[in-house]
Amino acid sequence: MLLSVRRPFRILPPVMSKEIVVSGIRSTGFLHLGNYFGAMRNYVKMQDEYNCYFFVADYHSLTTHPDPKDLRANVYRVVAENVACGLDPEKVALYAQSDVPEIPELYLMLNMLAYMGELEKVPTFKDKVRQQPQNVNAGLLTYPVLMTADIIIHKAVKVPVGKDQEQHIEMARNFVNRFNNRYGELFPEPYPFNYSSELIKVPSLDGTGKMSKSENENATLYLADEDDIIRKKVMKAKTDSGPTEHNSEMPEYIQNLFLLMGLVSTPDVVDTYKKAFNECTIRYGDMKKQLAEDMVQFIAPIREKTKELHANEDAIKKILKEGAEKARASASVTIAEARKLIGINYY
Ligand code: TRP
């Protein structure tokens, strides 16, 4: 005889929920080595440990009125580049911001809790006002509000971002607290996150500042650069006639070359050249040749994988579609809760 056992409730195994991570990727311009070591490598590392939502910030980019054709091509390229760098669309939700309508909905709600005075004070806004006085639109002003919606739509607690974004995350915490105080506890406070306390700044090849799109193109290595371009850029890096005293202090531009070498060459290669520097036998020409070859070895596979994926539009569309589905599954739950707390759920 079959006994049917009625259990008053099902006993579920304990759920080990992973912490939630959100980050937005800007869809402007080509990615360079600074982006790789500053951001993407972090993303790739995080995908195994956390529940990650990474999106292309296409709505944010509308603040500068991009040409629609360019915008679309940029979004596809960003997806291809990020996957080529090791982001696994099976492990993370990789999506376009504009494919998740719950984000602008939450943004609208949050706009009612954000004040003109605080938004006008934001340094990144003031920079934009200076840079593009002819286009100071409301989207620029409320950029931190949209960013908050991006993050808290998934109730993220960790946001991998650079130093320049930390103030935006602080504002996100303010908006979160304002919402929670007014309507009831819904959102956790998000914090900036990075693996190393000291963020890696990839120096540019001309010895001034870091690699960046806006500063010096020729001193910046792009993940799309062809081999001979990489070689040319590296060989042009600033050096001098070499040290004349044993164990002398390294000039900053030489330290930078060693830093770059540390990122792409093997430790024994780095040690060999360090020793040569200390013994005044270093030949910078040789060092740069070595660095150039190791850089080529590093960048070429990423570049080729990007090209291959970029050429496969169907694959990219599939990634974006599946990413959007994952993101909306999470976002729709949050937005329903927010609507309920606010009192705008009518049936
Ligand atoms: N503002 C970020 C940048 O300029 C991009 C971004 C948009 C973002 N929304 C975000 C980053 C949400 C983290 C979380 O790089």
Residues whose N, C-alpha, C, O or C-beta is under 5 A from the ligand:
A	BS01	LIG	V22 S23 G24 I25 R26 A57 M147 D150 V161
